[in-house]
Amino acid sequence: MPRLPSWAVSDAFWKRVEPLLPQPTRDPDKSYIRKKGGGRKPLDYRQVFEGIVYVLRTGCQWKALPKEIYGSPSSVHAYFRQWERSGVFLAIWRAGLAEYDEMEGISWSWQSIDSAMTKAPLAREAVGPSPTDRGKKRKQTPFAGGRAWRPSLDRRHRGE
């Protein structure tokens, strides 16, 4: 079996994801009249899901999504928002977690998180001052004479 790119959705993965996607519903109290050929046809769900996975895996912007392969980037993003609100991605994550737990077993009694919530102690010395802080006042050492500025004359006589 040839290796797929990291953003490609395999047939086996699609079979697991497809039942989790919400099906379009219509309001039963509303009457729909559609002319033949009128309106846009909905995008193929697999194509939309592959576009979403492409954006999430590559990190590209939604508007940079290849239109020829996945369809309109704004439509794919609209599906993403709709599916995110309906909990599709949470359901996919939970299903994957349950499957992994069955295969490998997750030690639910002991979990660890590694993080640091402090500033790096040597960061300022390593990179120097921020260029955006140029105009800001810093604590400056006062001059030895007691004044921050020196007049050009020692004293000023008003009469002269």
C-alpha positions as CSV (number, residue, x, y, z in Angstrom):
1,M,0.0,0.0,0.0
2,P,1.5,3.4,-1.0
3,R,2.2,5.8,1.8
4,L,-0.2,8.8,1.7
5,P,0.8,12.4,2.5
6,S,0.1,13.4,6.1
7,W,-3.0,15.5,5.1
8,A,-4.6,12.8,2.9
9,V,-7.6,10.9,4.3
10,S,-7.4,7.1,3.8
11,D,-10.5,5.1,2.9
12,A,-10.3,3.2,6.2
13,F,-10.2,6.5,8.2
14,W,-13.0,8.0,6.1
15,K,-15.2,4.9,6.9
16,R,-14.7,5.7,10.6
17,V,-15.4,9.5,10.3
18,E,-18.3,9.4,7.9
19,P,-21.0,8.2,10.4
20,L,-19.9,11.0,12.8
21,L,-20.7,13.8,10.4
22,P,-24.1,15.5,10.8
23,Q,-26.6,15.0,8.0
24,P,-28.3,18.0,6.5
25,T,-31.8,18.5,8.0
26,R,-34.7,20.6,6.7
27,D,-37.2,22.5,8.8
28,P,-40.5,20.4,8.6
29,D,-42.6,23.6,9.0
30,K,-41.1,25.3,6.0
31,S,-42.0,24.5,2.3
32,Y,-39.1,24.4,0.0
33,I,-39.6,25.2,-3.7
34,R,-36.5,24.7,-5.8
35,K,-36.3,25.2,-9.5
36,K,-34.4,22.7,-11.5
37,G,-30.7,23.5,-11.5
38,G,-31.2,26.4,-9.1
39,G,-28.8,27.1,-6.3
40,R,-25.5,25.6,-5.5
41,K,-25.1,21.9,-4.9
42,P,-23.6,21.0,-1.5
43,L,-20.0,19.9,-1.5
44,D,-19.0,16.3,-1.1
45,Y,-18.4,15.7,2.6
46,R,-15.2,13.7,2.0
47,Q,-13.8,16.5,-0.1
48,V,-14.7,19.0,2.6
49,F,-13.2,16.8,5.3
50,E,-10.0,16.3,3.3
51,G,-9.8,20.1,2.9
52,I,-10.2,20.6,6.7
53,V,-7.5,18.0,7.4
54,Y,-5.2,19.7,4.8
55,V,-5.5,23.1,6.6
56,L,-5.0,21.6,10.0
57,R,-2.0,19.5,9.0
58,T,-0.2,22.0,6.8
59,G,-1.1,25.2,8.8
60,C,-2.0,27.1,5.7
61,Q,-4.6,29.9,5.8
62,W,-8.1,29.0,4.8
63,K,-8.0,31.2,1.7
64,A,-4.8,29.4,0.6
65,L,-6.6,26.1,0.4
66,P,-6.3,24.7,-3.2
67,K,-9.7,25.4,-4.8
68,E,-9.2,22.9,-7.6
69,I,-8.8,20.0,-5.2
70,Y,-11.0,20.8,-2.2
71,G,-13.5,23.4,-3.5
72,S,-14.2,26.9,-2.3
73,P,-12.1,27.7,0.7
74,S,-14.9,29.8,2.3
75,S,-17.3,26.9,1.9
76,V,-14.8,24.5,3.5
77,H,-14.3,26.9,6.4
78,A,-18.1,27.3,6.8
79,Y,-18.4,23.5,7.0
80,F,-15.6,23.5,9.5
81,R,-17.3,26.0,11.8
82,Q,-20.6,24.2,11.5
83,W,-19.1,20.8,12.3
84,E,-17.1,22.3,15.2
85,R,-20.2,23.7,16.7
86,S,-22.0,20.4,16.4
87,G,-19.2,18.5,18.1
88,V,-17.9,16.5,15.2
89,F,-14.2,16.9,16.0
90,L,-14.7,16.1,19.7
91,A,-16.6,12.9,18.6
92,I,-13.7,12.0,16.3
93,W,-11.2,12.6,19.1
94,R,-13.2,10.5,21.6
95,A,-13.6,7.7,19.1
96,G,-9.8,7.7,18.4
97,L,-9.1,7.8,22.1
98,A,-11.4,4.9,22.8
99,E,-9.9,2.9,19.9
100,Y,-6.3,3.6,21.2
101,D,-7.4,2.6,24.7
102,E,-8.6,-0.8,23.3
103,M,-5.5,-1.4,21.3
104,E,-2.7,-0.2,23.6
105,G,-4.4,0.7,26.9
106,I,-4.3,4.1,28.5
107,S,-3.1,4.3,32.0
108,W,-6.0,6.5,33.3
109,S,-4.8,6.3,36.9
110,W,-1.5,8.2,36.2
111,Q,-1.1,11.1,33.7
112,S,1.6,13.7,33.6
113,I,1.7,17.1,32.1
114,D,5.1,18.9,31.6
115,S,5.0,22.6,31.3
116,A,6.7,25.8,32.6
117,M,4.9,28.9,33.5
118,T,7.9,31.2,34.2
119,K,9.9,33.4,32.0
120,A,13.2,32.1,30.7
121,P,15.9,33.4,33.1
122,L,18.5,34.1,30.4
123,A,16.2,35.3,27.7
124,R,17.0,39.0,28.0
125,E,20.8,38.4,28.0
126,A,20.6,36.0,25.0
127,V,18.6,38.2,22.7
128,G,19.1,41.7,24.0
129,P,16.5,44.4,24.4
130,S,13.3,44.3,22.4
131,P,13.4,46.6,19.3
132,T,9.8,47.7,20.1
133,D,11.0,49.2,23.5
134,R,13.1,51.9,21.9
135,G,10.9,54.8,22.7
136,K,10.0,53.7,26.2
137,K,11.5,55.3,29.3
138,R,13.7,53.0,31.3
139,K,15.2,53.5,34.7
140,Q,18.3,55.6,34.0
141,T,21.1,56.3,36.4
142,P,21.2,60.0,37.4
143,F,24.2,62.2,36.5
144,A,26.9,62.7,39.1
145,G,26.3,66.4,39.2
146,G,22.7,66.0,40.5
147,R,21.0,67.3,37.4
148,A,19.8,65.3,34.4
149,W,21.1,68.2,32.2
150,R,23.9,70.7,32.3
151,P,23.3,74.4,31.4
152,S,25.9,75.9,29.1
153,L,26.6,78.7,31.7
154,D,27.4,78.2,35.4
155,R,25.0,80.8,36.5
156,R,22.7,83.3,35.0
157,H,22.6,87.0,35.9
158,R,19.5,88.7,34.8
159,G,21.0,92.1,34.8
160,E,23.8,91.2,32.3
